[in-house]
Amino acid sequence: MVEEKVVEEKVVEEDVDDDEVAVVEYKYKGTTYLLDPDSNKIYNMDQEFVGKLEGKKINFDAIDSDDEE
């Protein structure tokens, strides 16, 4: 007689940092930025928020209005 063992598998989810977003590179006036396509937020290569993409232009004044969201 063969004994069957029930093995319980544990799925371990990796810690996901809520602040991390999937970004793509976006070139604007010869400079490469990082674009969050979900929110249209633009970050510099140091991952600091610098503005919002509006159409094909970056609104650098959006930095001030980001605090209000």
Secondary structure, 3 states (H helix, E strand, C coil): CCCCCCCCCCCCCCCCCCCCCCCEEEEECCEEEEEECCCCEEECCCCCEEEEEECCEEECCHHHHHCCC
